[in-house]
Amino acid sequence: MIAALRHAAPESEQRLLSHEELEAALRDIGARRYHNLHPFHRLLHDGQLSKDQVRAWA
């Protein structure tokens, strides 16, 4: 599904995604790349950062 979002194919071979395909592709990207999965975010919410690290982030 994600490959459909890339411009790997020549323009003449590309097609628009249906609403359902686009939504599924975007949800897949979100599930894999959402900010809550970032190691810094996990440390922040697990209370493992120092005050200085939180200040630098803010």
PDBQT receptor file of N, H, CA, C and O in Angstrom, charges set to zero:
ATOM      1  N   MET A   1       0.822  -1.196   0.000  1.00  0.00    +0.000 N 
ATOM      2  CA  MET A   1       0.000   0.000   0.000  1.00  0.00    +0.000 C 
ATOM      3  C   MET A   1       0.866   1.260   0.000  1.00  0.00    +0.000 C 
ATOM      4  O   MET A   1       0.568   2.216  -0.717  1.00  0.00    +0.000 OA
ATOM      5  N   ILE A   2       1.937   1.269   0.799  1.00  0.00    +0.000 N 
ATOM      6  H   ILE A   2       2.179   0.493   1.381  1.00  0.00    +0.000 HD
ATOM      7  CA  ILE A   2       2.793   2.447   0.872  1.00  0.00    +0.000 C 
ATOM      8  C   ILE A   2       3.466   2.701  -0.472  1.00  0.00    +0.000 C 
ATOM      9  O   ILE A   2       3.668   3.850  -0.865  1.00  0.00    +0.000 OA
ATOM     10  N   ALA A   3       3.809   1.638  -1.165  1.00  0.00    +0.000 N 
ATOM     11  H   ALA A   3       3.646   0.704  -0.846  1.00  0.00    +0.000 HD
ATOM     12  CA  ALA A   3       4.456   1.805  -2.467  1.00  0.00    +0.000 C 
ATOM     13  C   ALA A   3       3.574   2.618  -3.407  1.00  0.00    +0.000 C 
ATOM     14  O   ALA A   3       4.077   3.304  -4.296  1.00  0.00    +0.000 OA
ATOM     15  N   ALA A   4       2.274   2.544  -3.214  1.00  0.00    +0.000 N 
ATOM     16  H   ALA A   4       1.865   1.986  -2.492  1.00  0.00    +0.000 HD
ATOM     17  CA  ALA A   4       1.368   3.302  -4.066  1.00  0.00    +0.000 C 
ATOM     18  C   ALA A   4       1.517   4.800  -3.853  1.00  0.00    +0.000 C 
ATOM     19  O   ALA A   4       1.154   5.587  -4.727  1.00  0.00    +0.000 OA
ATOM     20  N   LEU A   5       2.048   5.207  -2.704  1.00  0.00    +0.000 N 
ATOM     21  H   LEU A   5       2.343   4.568  -1.994  1.00  0.00    +0.000 HD
ATOM     22  CA  LEU A   5       2.247   6.627  -2.432  1.00  0.00    +0.000 C 
ATOM     23  C   LEU A   5       3.547   7.147  -3.027  1.00  0.00    +0.000 C 
ATOM     24  O   LEU A   5       3.714   8.357  -3.185  1.00  0.00    +0.000 OA
ATOM     25  N   ARG A   6       4.447   6.271  -3.350  1.00  0.00    +0.000 N 
ATOM     26  H   ARG A   6       4.311   5.289  -3.221  1.00  0.00    +0.000 HD
ATOM     27  CA  ARG A   6       5.742   6.678  -3.886  1.00  0.00    +0.000 C 
ATOM     28  C   ARG A   6       5.638   6.908  -5.383  1.00  0.00    +0.000 C 
ATOM     29  O   ARG A   6       4.729   6.406  -6.045  1.00  0.00    +0.000 OA
ATOM     30  N   HIS A   7       6.568   7.661  -5.894  1.00  0.00    +0.000 N 
ATOM     31  H   HIS A   7       7.306   8.068  -5.357  1.00  0.00    +0.000 HD
ATOM     32  CA  HIS A   7       6.573   7.975  -7.321  1.00  0.00    +0.000 C 
ATOM     33  C   HIS A   7       7.573   7.091  -8.060  1.00  0.00    +0.000 C 
ATOM     34  O   HIS A   7       8.346   7.584  -8.881  1.00  0.00    +0.000 OA
ATOM     35  N   ALA A   8       7.564   5.812  -7.780  1.00  0.00    +0.000 N 
ATOM     36  H   ALA A   8       6.936   5.412  -7.112  1.00  0.00    +0.000 HD
ATOM     37  CA  ALA A   8       8.516   4.896  -8.398  1.00  0.00    +0.000 C 
ATOM     38  C   ALA A   8       8.151   4.608  -9.849  1.00  0.00    +0.000 C 
ATOM     39  O   ALA A   8       9.034   4.427 -10.688  1.00  0.00    +0.000 OA
ATOM     40  N   ALA A   9       6.877   4.567 -10.144  1.00  0.00    +0.000 N 
ATOM     41  H   ALA A   9       6.160   4.714  -9.462  1.00  0.00    +0.000 HD
ATOM     42  CA  ALA A   9       6.433   4.253 -11.496  1.00  0.00    +0.000 C 
ATOM     43  C   ALA A   9       6.399   5.531 -12.335  1.00  0.00    +0.000 C 
ATOM     44  O   ALA A   9       6.191   6.625 -11.810  1.00  0.00    +0.000 OA
ATOM     45  N   PRO A  10       6.605   5.379 -13.636  1.00  0.00    +0.000 N 
ATOM     46  CA  PRO A  10       6.472   6.551 -14.511  1.00  0.00    +0.000 C 
ATOM     47  C   PRO A  10       5.064   7.138 -14.390  1.00  0.00    +0.000 C 
ATOM     48  O   PRO A  10       4.109   6.423 -14.086  1.00  0.00    +0.000 OA
ATOM     49  N   GLU A  11       4.946   8.447 -14.631  1.00  0.00    +0.000 N 
ATOM     50  H   GLU A  11       5.721   9.028 -14.878  1.00  0.00    +0.000 HD
ATOM     51  CA  GLU A  11       3.646   9.107 -14.492  1.00  0.00    +0.000 C 
ATOM     52  C   GLU A  11       2.560   8.411 -15.286  1.00  0.00    +0.000 C 
ATOM     53  O   GLU A  11       1.419   8.326 -14.832  1.00  0.00    +0.000 OA
ATOM     54  N   SER A  12       2.892   7.918 -16.453  1.00  0.00    +0.000 N 
ATOM     55  H   SER A  12       3.819   7.987 -16.822  1.00  0.00    +0.000 HD
ATOM     56  CA  SER A  12       1.888   7.277 -17.301  1.00  0.00    +0.000 C 
ATOM     57  C   SER A  12       1.345   5.997 -16.688  1.00  0.00    +0.000 C 
ATOM     58  O   SER A  12       0.276   5.529 -17.080  1.00  0.00    +0.000 OA
ATOM     59  N   GLU A  13       2.073   5.418 -15.722  1.00  0.00    +0.000 N 
ATOM     60  H   GLU A  13       2.941   5.798 -15.404  1.00  0.00    +0.000 HD
ATOM     61  CA  GLU A  13       1.633   4.174 -15.090  1.00  0.00    +0.000 C 
ATOM     62  C   GLU A  13       1.047   4.400 -13.699  1.00  0.00    +0.000 C 
ATOM     63  O   GLU A  13       0.542   3.459 -13.087  1.00  0.00    +0.000 OA
ATOM     64  N   GLN A  14       1.104   5.622 -13.193  1.00  0.00    +0.000 N 
ATOM     65  H   GLN A  14       1.514   6.386 -13.690  1.00  0.00    +0.000 HD
ATOM     66  CA  GLN A  14       0.570   5.904 -11.864  1.00  0.00    +0.000 C 
ATOM     67  C   GLN A  14      -0.940   6.062 -11.940  1.00  0.00    +0.000 C 
ATOM     68  O   GLN A  14      -1.490   6.456 -12.969  1.00  0.00    +0.000 OA
ATOM     69  N   ARG A  15      -1.601   5.744 -10.825  1.00  0.00    +0.000 N 
ATOM     70  H   ARG A  15      -1.154   5.424  -9.990  1.00  0.00    +0.000 HD
ATOM     71  CA  ARG A  15      -3.042   5.948 -10.751  1.00  0.00    +0.000 C 
ATOM     72  C   ARG A  15      -3.360   6.570  -9.408  1.00  0.00    +0.000 C 
ATOM     73  O   ARG A  15      -2.598   6.438  -8.451  1.00  0.00    +0.000 OA
ATOM     74  N   LEU A  16      -4.470   7.235  -9.350  1.00  0.00    +0.000 N 
ATOM     75  H   LEU A  16      -5.089   7.342 -10.128  1.00  0.00    +0.000 HD
ATOM     76  CA  LEU A  16      -4.914   7.800  -8.090  1.00  0.00    +0.000 C 
ATOM     77  C   LEU A  16      -5.400   6.683  -7.184  1.00  0.00    +0.000 C 
ATOM     78  O   LEU A  16      -5.999   5.712  -7.644  1.00  0.00    +0.000 OA
ATOM     79  N   LEU A  17      -5.139   6.829  -5.899  1.00  0.00    +0.000 N 
ATOM     80  H   LEU A  17      -4.652   7.618  -5.525  1.00  0.00    +0.000 HD
ATOM     81  CA  LEU A  17      -5.639   5.861  -4.935  1.00  0.00    +0.000 C 
ATOM     82  C   LEU A  17      -7.097   6.154  -4.644  1.00  0.00    +0.000 C 
ATOM     83  O   LEU A  17      -7.537   7.303  -4.676  1.00  0.00    +0.000 OA
ATOM     84  N   SER A  18      -7.834   5.100  -4.362  1.00  0.00    +0.000 N 
ATOM     85  H   SER A  18      -7.477   4.166  -4.336  1.00  0.00    +0.000 HD
ATOM     86  CA  SER A  18      -9.211   5.304  -3.911  1.00  0.00    +0.000 C 
ATOM     87  C   SER A  18      -9.167   5.900  -2.511  1.00  0.00    +0.000 C 
ATOM     88  O   SER A  18      -8.128   5.877  -1.851  1.00  0.00    +0.000 OA
ATOM     89  N   HIS A  19     -10.288   6.427  -2.067  1.00  0.00    +0.000 N 
ATOM     90  H   HIS A  19     -11.132   6.445  -2.603  1.00  0.00    +0.000 HD
ATOM     91  CA  HIS A  19     -10.363   6.983  -0.711  1.00  0.00    +0.000 C 
ATOM     92  C   HIS A  19      -9.938   5.936   0.311  1.00  0.00    +0.000 C 
ATOM     93  O   HIS A  19      -9.186   6.235   1.239  1.00  0.00    +0.000 OA
ATOM     94  N   GLU A  20     -10.415   4.723   0.139  1.00  0.00    +0.000 N 
ATOM     95  H   GLU A  20     -11.025   4.480  -0.615  1.00  0.00    +0.000 HD
ATOM     96  CA  GLU A  20     -10.105   3.643   1.080  1.00  0.00    +0.000 C 
ATOM     97  C   GLU A  20      -8.622   3.285   1.058  1.00  0.00    +0.000 C 
ATOM     98  O   GLU A  20      -8.024   3.057   2.109  1.00  0.00    +0.000 OA
ATOM     99  N   GLU A  21      -8.024   3.234  -0.137  1.00  0.00    +0.000 N 
ATOM    100  H   GLU A  21      -8.510   3.419  -0.991  1.00  0.00    +0.000 HD
ATOM    101  CA  GLU A  21      -6.597   2.917  -0.249  1.00  0.00    +0.000 C 
ATOM    102  C   GLU A  21      -5.734   4.006   0.374  1.00  0.00    +0.000 C 
ATOM    103  O   GLU A  21      -4.766   3.712   1.075  1.00  0.00    +0.000 OA
ATOM    104  N   LEU A  22      -6.085   5.265   0.117  1.00  0.00    +0.000 N 
ATOM    105  H   LEU A  22      -6.872   5.504  -0.452  1.00  0.00    +0.000 HD
ATOM    106  CA  LEU A  22      -5.331   6.378   0.682  1.00  0.00    +0.000 C 
ATOM    107  C   LEU A  22      -5.430   6.375   2.202  1.00  0.00    +0.000 C 
ATOM    108  O   LEU A  22      -4.425   6.538   2.894  1.00  0.00    +0.000 OA
ATOM    109  N   GLU A  23      -6.634   6.190   2.718  1.00  0.00    +0.000 N 
ATOM    110  H   GLU A  23      -7.451   6.057   2.156  1.00  0.00    +0.000 HD
ATOM    111  CA  GLU A  23      -6.807   6.162   4.174  1.00  0.00    +0.000 C 
ATOM    112  C   GLU A  23      -6.004   5.025   4.796  1.00  0.00    +0.000 C 
ATOM    113  O   GLU A  23      -5.349   5.219   5.820  1.00  0.00    +0.000 OA
ATOM    114  N   ALA A  24      -6.049   3.849   4.191  1.00  0.00    +0.000 N 
ATOM    115  H   ALA A  24      -6.582   3.691   3.359  1.00  0.00    +0.000 HD
ATOM    116  CA  ALA A  24      -5.303   2.702   4.721  1.00  0.00    +0.000 C 
ATOM    117  C   ALA A  24      -3.799   2.972   4.694  1.00  0.00    +0.000 C 
ATOM    118  O   ALA A  24      -3.089   2.637   5.642  1.00  0.00    +0.000 OA
ATOM    119  N   ALA A  25      -3.317   3.573   3.612  1.00  0.00    +0.000 N 
ATOM    120  H   ALA A  25      -3.894   3.845   2.841  1.00  0.00    +0.000 HD
ATOM    121  CA  ALA A  25      -1.885   3.873   3.501  1.00  0.00    +0.000 C 
ATOM    122  C   ALA A  25      -1.458   4.890   4.554  1.00  0.00    +0.000 C 
ATOM    123  O   ALA A  25      -0.412   4.729   5.183  1.00  0.00    +0.000 OA
ATOM    124  N   LEU A  26      -2.255   5.930   4.750  1.00  0.00    +0.000 N 
ATOM    125  H   LEU A  26      -3.105   6.061   4.240  1.00  0.00    +0.000 HD
ATOM    126  CA  LEU A  26      -1.919   6.951   5.748  1.00  0.00    +0.000 C 
ATOM    127  C   LEU A  26      -1.985   6.395   7.163  1.00  0.00    +0.000 C 
ATOM    128  O   LEU A  26      -1.151   6.737   8.003  1.00  0.00    +0.000 OA
ATOM    129  N   ARG A  27      -2.963   5.546   7.434  1.00  0.00    +0.000 N 
ATOM    130  H   ARG A  27      -3.640   5.269   6.752  1.00  0.00    +0.000 HD
ATOM    131  CA  ARG A  27      -3.049   4.924   8.764  1.00  0.00    +0.000 C 
ATOM    132  C   ARG A  27      -1.846   4.015   9.019  1.00  0.00    +0.000 C 
ATOM    133  O   ARG A  27      -1.338   3.947  10.138  1.00  0.00    +0.000 OA
ATOM    134  N   ASP A  28      -1.397   3.319   7.978  1.00  0.00    +0.000 N 
ATOM    135  H   ASP A  28      -1.810   3.374   7.068  1.00  0.00    +0.000 HD
ATOM    136  CA  ASP A  28      -0.224   2.458   8.111  1.00  0.00    +0.000 C 
ATOM    137  C   ASP A  28       1.016   3.291   8.436  1.00  0.00    +0.000 C 
ATOM    138  O   ASP A  28       1.794   2.934   9.321  1.00  0.00    +0.000 OA
ATOM    139  N   ILE A  29       1.194   4.390   7.724  1.00  0.00    +0.000 N 
ATOM    140  H   ILE A  29       0.562   4.679   7.006  1.00  0.00    +0.000 HD
ATOM    141  CA  ILE A  29       2.327   5.283   8.000  1.00  0.00    +0.000 C 
ATOM    142  C   ILE A  29       2.241   5.801   9.430  1.00  0.00    +0.000 C 
ATOM    143  O   ILE A  29       3.237   5.800  10.153  1.00  0.00    +0.000 OA
ATOM    144  N   GLY A  30       1.066   6.238   9.836  1.00  0.00    +0.000 N 
ATOM    145  H   GLY A  30       0.257   6.238   9.249  1.00  0.00    +0.000 HD
ATOM    146  CA  GLY A  30       0.881   6.755  11.186  1.00  0.00    +0.000 C 
ATOM    147  C   GLY A  30       1.176   5.724  12.256  1.00  0.00    +0.000 C 
ATOM    148  O   GLY A  30       1.783   6.040  13.280  1.00  0.00    +0.000 OA
ATOM    149  N   ALA A  31       0.751   4.501  12.027  1.00  0.00    +0.000 N 
ATOM    150  H   ALA A  31       0.258   4.244  11.196  1.00  0.00    +0.000 HD
ATOM    151  CA  ALA A  31       0.976   3.439  13.016  1.00  0.00    +0.000 C 
ATOM    152  C   ALA A  31       2.462   3.145  13.192  1.00  0.00    +0.000 C 
ATOM    153  O   ALA A  31       2.908   2.794  14.284  1.00  0.00    +0.000 OA
ATOM    154  N   ARG A  32       3.224   3.289  12.112  1.00  0.00    +0.000 N 
ATOM    155  H   ARG A  32       2.862   3.573  11.225  1.00  0.00    +0.000 HD
ATOM    156  CA  ARG A  32       4.656   2.980  12.179  1.00  0.00    +0.000 C 
ATOM    157  C   ARG A  32       5.521   4.178  12.550  1.00  0.00    +0.000 C 
ATOM    158  O   ARG A  32       6.616   4.001  13.083  1.00  0.00    +0.000 OA
ATOM    159  N   ARG A  33       5.049   5.399  12.278  1.00  0.00    +0.000 N 
ATOM    160  H   ARG A  33       4.159   5.543  11.845  1.00  0.00    +0.000 HD
ATOM    161  CA  ARG A  33       5.930   6.559  12.423  1.00  0.00    +0.000 C 
ATOM    162  C   ARG A  33       5.401   7.632  13.361  1.00  0.00    +0.000 C 
ATOM    163  O   ARG A  33       5.985   8.713  13.437  1.00  0.00    +0.000 OA
ATOM    164  N   TYR A  34       4.320   7.369  14.073  1.00  0.00    +0.000 N 
ATOM    165  H   TYR A  34       3.846   6.491  14.011  1.00  0.00    +0.000 HD
ATOM    166  CA  TYR A  34       3.738   8.381  14.953  1.00  0.00    +0.000 C 
ATOM    167  C   TYR A  34       4.740   8.770  16.032  1.00  0.00    +0.000 C 
ATOM    168  O   TYR A  34       5.563   7.953  16.444  1.00  0.00    +0.000 OA
ATOM    169  N   HIS A  35       4.670  10.005  16.485  1.00  0.00    +0.000 N 
ATOM    170  H   HIS A  35       4.001  10.669  16.150  1.00  0.00    +0.000 HD
ATOM    171  CA  HIS A  35       5.675  10.531  17.414  1.00  0.00    +0.000 C 
ATOM    172  C   HIS A  35       5.773   9.745  18.715  1.00  0.00    +0.000 C 
ATOM    173  O   HIS A  35       6.827   9.745  19.351  1.00  0.00    +0.000 OA
ATOM    174  N   ASN A  36       4.708   9.080  19.121  1.00  0.00    +0.000 N 
ATOM    175  H   ASN A  36       3.851   9.079  18.604  1.00  0.00    +0.000 HD
ATOM    176  CA  ASN A  36       4.772   8.349  20.397  1.00  0.00    +0.000 C 
ATOM    177  C   ASN A  36       5.713   7.151  20.332  1.00  0.00    +0.000 C 
ATOM    178  O   ASN A  36       6.037   6.572  21.369  1.00  0.00    +0.000 OA
ATOM    179  N   LEU A  37       6.150   6.776  19.162  1.00  0.00    +0.000 N 
ATOM    180  H   LEU A  37       5.887   7.246  18.320  1.00  0.00    +0.000 HD
ATOM    181  CA  LEU A  37       7.080   5.655  19.017  1.00  0.00    +0.000 C 
ATOM    182  C   LEU A  37       8.541   6.103  19.081  1.00  0.00    +0.000 C 
ATOM    183  O   LEU A  37       9.438   5.264  19.161  1.00  0.00    +0.000 OA
ATOM    184  N   HIS A  38       8.785   7.397  19.046  1.00  0.00    +0.000 N 
ATOM    185  H   HIS A  38       8.056   8.078  18.981  1.00  0.00    +0.000 HD
ATOM    186  CA  HIS A  38      10.153   7.906  19.068  1.00  0.00    +0.000 C 
ATOM    187  C   HIS A  38      10.773   7.643  20.440  1.00  0.00    +0.000 C 
ATOM    188  O   HIS A  38      10.109   7.838  21.458  1.00  0.00    +0.000 OA
ATOM    189  N   PRO A  39      12.021   7.210  20.486  1.00  0.00    +0.000 N 
ATOM    190  CA  PRO A  39      12.672   6.906  21.769  1.00  0.00    +0.000 C 
ATOM    191  C   PRO A  39      12.631   8.074  22.759  1.00  0.00    +0.000 C 
ATOM    192  O   PRO A  39      12.434   7.849  23.954  1.00  0.00    +0.000 OA
ATOM    193  N   PHE A  40      12.811   9.313  22.293  1.00  0.00    +0.000 N 
ATOM    194  H   PHE A  40      12.971   9.495  21.323  1.00  0.00    +0.000 HD
ATOM    195  CA  PHE A  40      12.763  10.460  23.203  1.00  0.00    +0.000 C 
ATOM    196  C   PHE A  40      11.383  10.588  23.832  1.00  0.00    +0.000 C 
ATOM    197  O   PHE A  40      11.264  10.836  25.032  1.00  0.00    +0.000 OA
ATOM    198  N   HIS A  41      10.350  10.420  23.030  1.00  0.00    +0.000 N 
ATOM    199  H   HIS A  41      10.446  10.218  22.055  1.00  0.00    +0.000 HD
ATOM    200  CA  HIS A  41       8.978  10.523  23.532  1.00  0.00    +0.000 C 
ATOM    201  C   HIS A  41       8.714   9.452  24.592  1.00  0.00    +0.000 C 
ATOM    202  O   HIS A  41       8.082   9.717  25.615  1.00  0.00    +0.000 OA
ATOM    203  N   ARG A  42       9.200   8.260  24.337  1.00  0.00    +0.000 N 
ATOM    204  H   ARG A  42       9.713   8.044  23.507  1.00  0.00    +0.000 HD
ATOM    205  CA  ARG A  42       9.012   7.175  25.318  1.00  0.00    +0.000 C 
ATOM    206  C   ARG A  42       9.722   7.497  26.632  1.00  0.00    +0.000 C 
ATOM    207  O   ARG A  42       9.164   7.287  27.709  1.00  0.00    +0.000 OA
ATOM    208  N   LEU A  43      10.952   8.007  26.544  1.00  0.00    +0.000 N 
ATOM    209  H   LEU A  43      11.406   8.178  25.669  1.00  0.00    +0.000 HD
ATOM    210  CA  LEU A  43      11.685   8.383  27.757  1.00  0.00    +0.000 C 
ATOM    211  C   LEU A  43      10.953   9.494  28.510  1.00  0.00    +0.000 C 
ATOM    212  O   LEU A  43      10.860   9.464  29.737  1.00  0.00    +0.000 OA
ATOM    213  N   LEU A  44      10.439  10.467  27.772  1.00  0.00    +0.000 N 
ATOM    214  H   LEU A  44      10.515  10.491  26.775  1.00  0.00    +0.000 HD
ATOM    215  CA  LEU A  44       9.709  11.578  28.382  1.00  0.00    +0.000 C 
ATOM    216  C   LEU A  44       8.509  11.069  29.178  1.00  0.00    +0.000 C 
ATOM    217  O   LEU A  44       8.312  11.459  30.329  1.00  0.00    +0.000 OA
ATOM    218  N   HIS A  45       7.723  10.213  28.573  1.00  0.00    +0.000 N 
ATOM    219  H   HIS A  45       7.883   9.897  27.638  1.00  0.00    +0.000 HD
ATOM    220  CA  HIS A  45       6.508   9.737  29.224  1.00  0.00    +0.000 C 
ATOM    221  C   HIS A  45       6.756   8.645  30.256  1.00  0.00    +0.000 C 
ATOM    222  O   HIS A  45       5.885   8.347  31.072  1.00  0.00    +0.000 OA
ATOM    223  N   ASP A  46       7.922   8.059  30.220  1.00  0.00    +0.000 N 
ATOM    224  H   ASP A  46       8.630   8.301  29.557  1.00  0.00    +0.000 HD
ATOM    225  CA  ASP A  46       8.288   7.085  31.256  1.00  0.00    +0.000 C 
ATOM    226  C   ASP A  46       8.979   7.759  32.435  1.00  0.00    +0.000 C 
ATOM    227  O   ASP A  46       9.363   7.092  33.395  1.00  0.00    +0.000 OA
ATOM    228  N   GLY A  47       9.139   9.085  32.366  1.00  0.00    +0.000 N 
ATOM    229  H   GLY A  47       8.827   9.627  31.585  1.00  0.00    +0.000 HD
ATOM    230  CA  GLY A  47       9.758   9.827  33.458  1.00  0.00    +0.000 C 
ATOM    231  C   GLY A  47      11.252   9.600  33.593  1.00  0.00    +0.000 C 
ATOM    232  O   GLY A  47      11.800   9.731  34.687  1.00  0.00    +0.000 OA
ATOM    233  N   GLN A  48      11.919   9.262  32.501  1.00  0.00    +0.000 N 
ATOM    234  H   GLN A  48      11.474   9.156  31.612  1.00  0.00    +0.000 HD
ATOM    235  CA  GLN A  48      13.336   8.929  32.551  1.00  0.00    +0.000 C 
ATOM    236  C   GLN A  48      14.244  10.061  32.068  1.00  0.00    +0.000 C 
ATOM    237  O   GLN A  48      15.450   9.861  31.922  1.00  0.00    +0.000 OA
ATOM    238  N   LEU A  49      13.684  11.245  31.818  1.00  0.00    +0.000 N 
ATOM    239  H   LEU A  49      12.705  11.408  31.937  1.00  0.00    +0.000 HD
ATOM    240  CA  LEU A  49      14.502  12.373  31.378  1.00  0.00    +0.000 C 
ATOM    241  C   LEU A  49      14.803  13.289  32.556  1.00  0.00    +0.000 C 
ATOM    242  O   LEU A  49      14.019  13.396  33.499  1.00  0.00    +0.000 OA
ATOM    243  N   SER A  50      15.946  13.941  32.481  1.00  0.00    +0.000 N 
ATOM    244  H   SER A  50      16.582  13.854  31.715  1.00  0.00    +0.000 HD
ATOM    245  CA  SER A  50      16.288  14.928  33.508  1.00  0.00    +0.000 C 
ATOM    246  C   SER A  50      15.492  16.210  33.243  1.00  0.00    +0.000 C 
ATOM    247  O   SER A  50      14.924  16.391  32.166  1.00  0.00    +0.000 OA
ATOM    248  N   LYS A  51      15.461  17.089  34.241  1.00  0.00    +0.000 N 
ATOM    249  H   LYS A  51      15.922  16.941  35.116  1.00  0.00    +0.000 HD
ATOM    250  CA  LYS A  51      14.778  18.373  34.053  1.00  0.00    +0.000 C 
ATOM    251  C   LYS A  51      15.421  19.159  32.915  1.00  0.00    +0.000 C 
ATOM    252  O   LYS A  51      14.726  19.824  32.147  1.00  0.00    +0.000 OA
ATOM    253  N   ASP A  52      16.736  19.085  32.806  1.00  0.00    +0.000 N 
ATOM    254  H   ASP A  52      17.300  18.545  33.430  1.00  0.00    +0.000 HD
ATOM    255  CA  ASP A  52      17.425  19.803  31.727  1.00  0.00    +0.000 C 
ATOM    256  C   ASP A  52      17.035  19.261  30.349  1.00  0.00    +0.000 C 
ATOM    257  O   ASP A  52      16.885  20.032  29.400  1.00  0.00    +0.000 OA
ATOM    258  N   GLN A  53      16.873  17.954  30.236  1.00  0.00    +0.000 N 
ATOM    259  H   GLN A  53      16.996  17.328  31.007  1.00  0.00    +0.000 HD
ATOM    260  CA  GLN A  53      16.458  17.373  28.959  1.00  0.00    +0.000 C 
ATOM    261  C   GLN A  53      15.043  17.820  28.594  1.00  0.00    +0.000 C 
ATOM    262  O   GLN A  53      14.760  18.115  27.433  1.00  0.00    +0.000 OA
ATOM    263  N   VAL A  54      14.164  17.869  29.584  1.00  0.00    +0.000 N 
ATOM    264  H   VAL A  54      14.394  17.629  30.527  1.00  0.00    +0.000 HD
ATOM    265  CA  VAL A  54      12.792  18.322  29.326  1.00  0.00    +0.000 C 
ATOM    266  C   VAL A  54      12.796  19.805  28.965  1.00  0.00    +0.000 C 
ATOM    267  O   VAL A  54      12.069  20.221  28.063  1.00  0.00    +0.000 OA
ATOM    268  N   ARG A  55      13.597  20.597  29.651  1.00  0.00    +0.000 N 
ATOM    269  H   ARG A  55      14.188  20.258  30.384  1.00  0.00    +0.000 HD
ATOM    270  CA  ARG A  55      13.703  22.029  29.330  1.00  0.00    +0.000 C 
ATOM    271  C   ARG A  55      14.213  22.226  27.899  1.00  0.00    +0.000 C 
ATOM    272  O   ARG A  55      13.708  23.082  27.172  1.00  0.00    +0.000 OA
ATOM    273  N   ALA A  56      15.190  21.451  27.504  1.00  0.00    +0.000 N 
ATOM    274  H   ALA A  56      15.600  20.755  28.094  1.00  0.00    +0.000 HD
ATOM    275  CA  ALA A  56      15.731  21.563  26.145  1.00  0.00    +0.000 C 
ATOM    276  C   ALA A  56      14.669  21.203  25.112  1.00  0.00    +0.000 C 
ATOM    277  O   ALA A  56      14.608  21.806  24.041  1.00  0.00    +0.000 OA
ATOM    278  N   TRP A  57      13.845  20.231  25.431  1.00  0.00    +0.000 N 
ATOM    279  H   TRP A  57      13.894  19.741  26.301  1.00  0.00    +0.000 HD
ATOM    280  CA  TRP A  57      12.771  19.813  24.527  1.00  0.00    +0.000 C 
ATOM    281  C   TRP A  57      11.699  20.890  24.431  1.00  0.00    +0.000 C 
ATOM    282  O   TRP A  57      11.197  21.191  23.349  1.00  0.00    +0.000 OA
ATOM    283  N   ALA A  58      11.353  21.470  25.594  1.00  0.00    +0.000 N 
ATOM    284  H   ALA A  58      11.760  21.225  26.473  1.00  0.00    +0.000 HD
ATOM    285  CA  ALA A  58      10.285  22.484  25.634  1.00  0.00    +0.000 C 
ATOM    286  C   ALA A  58      10.782  23.762  25.003  1.00  0.00    +0.000 C 
ATOM    287  O   ALA A  58      10.043  24.744  24.933  1.00  0.00    +0.000 OA
TER     288      ALA A  58
